[in-house]
Amino acid sequence: MSLKAKLEAIIYAAEIPITLDQLVQLAKESVLNNGAADESEACSHIRAALEELIADYANADHGIEIRQLAGGYRMSTKPEQHDVVRAFAKSLKPPIRLSMPALETLAVIAYKQPVTVPEINEIRGVDCSGVIATLLDRKLVTTAGRKAVIGRPILYRTTKEFLLRFGLSDVGELPSMEEFEKLVAESFQGDLLPVQEIAELSTPPLGDDAEDPALAAAQPSENDPAA
């Protein structure tokens, strides 16, 4: 990798402006290994490479630039591109903020889908009807037919939107129960229903339900009083 490429990667990854001294400390060993006589010469090479990199990004073909601010260097969009970037930012979906009850309910559905409201209520120990409505409205869960038991309650499962929001390709990429409980505990610093309890009341995982004669795939009917 060229010296300019290394500097470019470091500046791009830095969350705050990175100073020349920091760049030198990070790149000097590589420069010395490539023939620089001493640290002073290595510093000169790094400074020259940085100036070339700044000049490269100043070209009109680039929409971003490397700016010097607050004593360091960082990448930013060029002023002439601010309108299009602002329009893009406005088009992004706002982050989803879920309450702890909603997160707990979503976790039950994610790991035990397809699952009914009575089953969710049994696991969480509270009525989840209102929370389910919120998750449906956010398009994080959807209906998945009805369970073939008395009353034929509606089954719920996660959606493609759920996968997109949580950066998953499929539900098989969900973290283990223990990992999920740890992540939630760290994020919310509160008590969450022990996820192991969900496993004890587990329904078959997604994909195996078609083999279970106790489940039905019929969609809810408007004339069905159980709807």
C-alpha angles and dihedrals in degrees: 000000000000121000091246090053091052092050091046092053093048095048091047093051096045114104093202130031109290119219128231090245090056091049090050092051091050098045107028096088090057091048092048090050089053095058110283109149097221143342092279091057091044090054090051091052091050093048091050092048090050092052090050090050092051089050091049092055091046087068113111090238090073124076093199133054140196108245131191111227139144090014095303146064131264140161120252139162116269115254092243089060096051095099095055092042091050090051090050092049091052090052093058119102113251115248115270114243113198128189118233092256090051092048092049091049092047090051091053091050093045095052100034103035131183091044137152129232093248089054091049091048090052092052096045097035094226138079109275100183094109093046091050089055090054092050090048090050090051088050091234093123135026139183119278104190126275134300115245097238134102108304091016095237118207118262120223132205138171122269140225087261088060090055091048094048094049097039097244129142091205139344089268087077093062111122119252119273091257093049092048093050090049093049093050093046090052094045099046101023089217142102119283126188103272103263090216087071088062090056092053090058093041125154118204113289122258111288097031097071094085088068093053111091090202091071127074126200098204115131119237115273123221089225094050108108089209091066 
